[in-house]
Amino acid sequence: MGFLDSILNIFKKKRNIAYAKSQSVDLIELKKNPYYIVASVELGNTTTKSIVTATNMDTGKTYIISKAVRMTREVRKPKKGEKVFGKTLWGVELSREAVAEMVRDVLLESLKKANLTIDDLHFVVRSTGVTAGFASPEEVSEVIIALAQGCMLAGVPPAKMTPAMSKEQLPKPFDKYSFLDKIIFDGAVTGVLPPTGKEVVANEMEGELVTAGIKVGSKWTHVDFRNPCMSIDFGTTLAGRITDEKLPYSNVIGNLCGLAGAIADSIVRGSGKVDPKTGAVLDIKEDGKVNEEKAKEYSEEIHKYIIIKEVPKNVNRFGTVPVDPKSAEKAGTTLLGCDVGENGSDLEKLKEIGKEIYENYGMGTLLRTLDYTMAKVVKRLVELAHNKNLIDEKTAIGVTGRAGITGKKPEIILEYLDELKIWDKVEDNVVFVEDGLALGASVMARCMNCLGTPKVPIGGVRGGPCILGLRMKWQRERGMIR
């Protein structure tokens, strides 16, 4: 058990923190029961991952089988004649061919770790958090194509990346768990309709997946994370969404965008212990004594540069992420963003503060400063959403991503959310989930193929029953089914 896990366990004893750590399942169990196996392939600003999950279709529980993680900065440079379609937040250039090769390698590595082959996979879901270097939300499609090419280079047939049209197309025994003979996949994932019209934020799919992933991950905890809810994903960039409580499908009434883990990475770069341009908190191996008071003080100083507000209507990029506020307004969605200066212009100032912290108080205090800093980002986002009447006491809050669930962050987040006085008992309404995006990929694959476990619903409202009957009625009224 690592140091951060040990610390987390100590704080979990103090307070009933709903922390969904990835659960594993062995190969013998995997072969013996009806497990639907999905690979989540993600190209992020900091890491490129392939995470293989398995969902027991009898219980509805999802497990992590294996992970392969590489630093995105290690992607090979584009060769002569290859078109650069975008860059990571830290300026690493990407070509379709280079991305495809890295994706192929990381996918095959994850399967090898699990003693599985491509034939054992039932579905592959592709996603990206790399949007900061793109000119518009539409350009994200280029990286999705690159991801598909990488999967095909690894041997994944296109049929394992597209939904089935009928139950007969599903492999046995999973056809008996499908409801394709009763309903159709209409775009709703975990009971949430996607925003209508033009894409409003470049990482919309990432927000959709992490929301679904937190829903399925919360099944390991005491928190019912269904609609209405607010998901917050602290990868390098910020993703997430806010849903209402309508039935059978809720609407997306809020989207999150901007900077997240990039804030922590910039602070750590000031220590001189990581690469000054592409280094990340993940690179840090040392620790040390903690000066709690100084960590809090420095966190307050850092937040003078962090801007959290509704995205203005006259911008096309916020926190480096391409956005379309006017389309968001038409879709009835409010964009909430996090920035440091203007499109990251003050990240260098955070680096200077990180240098001061490390030189005067060491790495322990610097890392604790990150805990307080990121926890306060959560508080300010939730407070803004509440002030905008997007959430209330019925809303569940879910946090995932490396910069939101490690160290002492869960406990501090609960303390900060207590101060907002939105809920009588905060710990019954807030959940922290590891690998939220990968878990969301497992849900996406099942939703696309109408695979469900009605006795363990992930759609519908908190405390409510399965919405299969309501969905059938809704689709019938619109002539989608007979």
DACORWO-V207323 format. One record per helix or strand. SS is the DSSP state (H for helix, E for strand). FROM is the first residue (numbers start at 1). LEN is the number of residues. If there is no record, write none. Layout:
# DACORWO-V207323
ss,from,len
SS,FROM,LEN
SS,FROM,LEN
This chain:
# DACORWO-V207323
ss,from,len
H,3,12
E,18,3
H,27,6
E,35,9
E,47,10
E,62,10
H,72,3
E,84,4
E,93,3
H,96,18
H,118,3
E,123,6
H,137,17
H,158,3
H,167,3
H,174,4
E,178,1
E,189,1
E,192,2
E,201,1
H,204,17
E,227,1
E,229,6
E,237,3
E,241,3
E,250,10
H,261,9
H,281,3
H,292,11
E,306,5
E,317,2
E,321,3
H,325,6
E,334,7
H,347,41
E,396,5
H,402,4
H,409,12
H,426,3
E,430,4
H,436,13
E,451,1
H,454,3
E,461,1
H,468,10
